[in-house]
C-alpha cells in the first residue's frame, strides 16, 4: 500500500483512486489467501527472449509471476484488471481461453526456459465502478410530507452532503464482501502444441506486415483503435494531422527499443 501511495502523484491518482485501488487489493488478499498460502514464488516480472522456430524472429517480454504449486507443478500466473463482465462463461473468457496471444507467447517462453508448464492461472480483478455519492443539488431536492408525529425530511435516495472518503471506502468494502465472485475470478488457460503452431503463424504474419510497411513507408490507420479504456491514443494527433511525430514537445525518441525490458 505504501508503494501505491508513493507512486500516486506520478500517476495522477487522487485520494478516491487510491481508495479504490487499496480496497481492490485488500479484497483480493482476503479472497485468495488460503488458496495461495502453499504456493512458492519462483519469479516476478521475469524477463525472457524467445526465438521462434523460423530462426529469424525474436520475441521479448516479462512474465507477471512464476509459481511452484504444492504438488511441484510450475505454473504461470497472469494478472489482469478489467471493467468487463469477468464471470465464468462470459465473452471475456471465451477470447482469453481460445486465442489470447500473450498467454501463448508466455507459455512458449516458459518452455524455452526449461519449464514443463502447460497451463496458466489467469487471475482477473474487476475494476471498482462505484462512484462517490454527491450532495443532491438544491433545486432537485424532494422532502417527505410532515405529519403530526414526524418532521419533513429529505427522500432516502437524496443527500445533504457529499459522501466522505471513509464512507466511500466502507461502501466499497461492503460491496466487495457481499459479492467477491463479481470482483475476483481465476481460470486455468491451457495451450496445446497445435495452439503454439497457430500462434507462431500469427506472429510471423504480424512481422511480415510490419516489414512490408517499413519497406514501403506505408502505415495504414486503424480508427477503431483510436480510443480504448476511455482514453484517446497518444498518437491520435499524428494520425489526424494536427501534430507531427518529430515534435519534441509531444514525443520523445526512446534510447532503445522496448525500454521497459532494459534494466536501468
CORPE-V603020 format. One line per field, one symbol per residue. ss: DSSP state (H for helix, E for strand, - for the rest). phi: phi as a letter, one per 30 degrees, with the letter a starting at -180 (. if undefined). psi: psi as a letter, one per 30 degrees, with the letter a starting at -180 (. if undefined). Layout:
BEGIN
ss=???
phi=???
psi=???
END
This chain:
BEGIN
ss=-HHHHHHHHHH---HHHHHHHHHHHHHHHHHHHHHH---EEEEEEEEEEEE------EEEEEEEEEEE-----EEEEEEEEE--------HHHHHHHHH-HHHHHHHHHHHH------EEEEEEEE-----------HHH--E----------E----------HHHHHHHHHHHHHH-HHHHEEEEEEE--HHHHHHHHHHHHHHHHHHHHHHHH------HHH-EE--EE---HHHHH------------------HHH---
phi=.ddddddeddcidcddddeddddddddddddceddcdcdcdcabhddabbcdddiccccblbdeabbcddcidcbdcccbcacddcdejdeededdddbddddddddddddddjccdbbbdccccdddcdcddcddeedcdbbdddbdcbcdbdedcbbdbdddddddddddddddddaeddcbbbbcccbceddddddddddddddddddddddchcbedbedcdbbhibdedceddddicbbdddddcbbcddadhedccdi
psi=eeeeeefeeffgkaeeeeeeeeeeeeeeeeegeefffgkkkfkkhjllkkklffffkkklakkekklklfgfkkkkkkkllkgljgkkflfeeeeeeegjfeeeeeeeeeeffgkgkflkjjjkkkkkfklkklkkkeffkkklkkaefllklklfglkellkleeeeeeeeeeeeefiefefjkklkkkkleeeeeeeeeeeeeeeeeeeeeeeghjikliffgekkhgkkkfgeeeefgflkfgjffellkkelkiffgkk.
END
